[in-house]
Amino acid sequence: MLQKKQPKPFQPELNTERWEAKDGEPLLEIRDLNIIYKTDARTVRAVNKLNLKLGAGESLGFVGETGAGKTTTALGILRLVPDPPGIIESGQILFEGRDLLGLEKDEMRQIRGSRISMIFQDPMTSLNPSMTVGAQIEEVLGLHEKLSGVDLCERARHMLEVVGIRPERFNDYPHQFSGGMKQRVCIAMALACNPQMIIADEPTTALDVTIQAQVLELMNKLKDEFNTSMLLITHDLGVVAEICDRVAIMYAGSVVEDGDTDEIYDHPLHPYTRGLFASIPSLDEDVESLHVIPGAPPDPADLPSGCCFHPRCPYATERCRKEIPEMRAISGVDHQLACHYVNEKGEFSGKEAKADA
Ligand code: SF4
C-alpha cells in the first residue's frame, strides 16, 4: 500500500546562529533615540528620547495611539527611515551588542532579513503581485543564504508548510490567496532566514477579525519554535495580554511606562496607561458610555513643555508643565515609568500633585 508522504521536518541548519547575552545584556537596547521629519515648514519629532529594551527570546508589545512614533521607531531600528525628510538625529540602537546606527550600509543590508525581519500591516504592500509566492520566499533566501537550485526550492516549500500553506501552492500568485493566507506568506518570508528578531507592525489590523486570532496564534507558536524575539507594534492591549512577555507604552514619541506584562496590567501606574486601560470595554460591567482620555495626542511638531501628557492629565501641576519626568524603576518588580508623582514603591501621589498646582 502506498504510504502518504510525510512533510520533511524543519531543518534549522541554515543561519541557526543565536546571539548569547552576556550578563543579562538585552538583545536590543535603544538609548535616547531621536528621529525627526524635517521640511522647510516644520520639524516633526516622531521619536523623542526613546529608551527601550528587548531580551533574547522575549516578546515585547509596543503600544500607543496612532502617531505615537511606533512605526518610525521600527523603521529606525532597520535604518529605513525615509531620508529626506526623516533624520535619525541622535541616540544608539544596540543590537547584539553593536550600534546599528554606526554600521555601513552593506552591513545593515545583511542584518535586514537575516538577523532582523519585519512583518508589515498590509500583506499586499509586502508581496509582489507579479511574482509567485514561492519565488518571493526563494528571493529572500537567495539574498542571505548560500542556497541554490533544488535546496532553495525545498527550503521555500518547507517554509510554506511551516505557516500552514500546502507546498503545492508554491506557484500561485498573491491574488490567489485570502488576506490571512497572504499574511502567512509574509510570516514565512520573515522567518525564512531564521532571524534573531522579528518586528511585526500591526500584523493583523488589515485582516478579518475571525482570521486575526489564527494569525496571532501562528506567530506566537513560530516565535517559540524559532526561538526568535518579537517586537509587536499594536494599539490592541488584548493582543499584548495574549502573547507578550513585556509591554512598553508609548506617548508622543517616548516610552512612558514599561515592564512585565502581568505587572503592568495588574498595576498600571502612569495616568496615560491607566486611561488606556479604563477605555477598554468590559464584558462584566454594564456601562452607558466608555471612558475616554480627554483631549487629543499632541502635535509632534509642537510638543508640550515638561511632561508631554500634561495637557490631558488630570493630575498635572506646574511642575509637570515645566519639568520632563525621568524614567523611574519600581523596586522589586520589572516596572518603569516616567511620572513625577509615582515613587519607587509604586505609590501614586496624585493628591500631592494637585496641592502643588
Ligand atoms: Fe500627569 Fe504630571 Fe505624571 Fe505627567 S508627570 S503623567 S502630567 S502627573
Residues whose N, C-alpha, C, O or C-beta is under 5 A from the ligand:
A	BS01	SF4	P271 C307 F309 H310 C313 Y315 A316 T317 C320 P325 A338 C339 H340 Y341
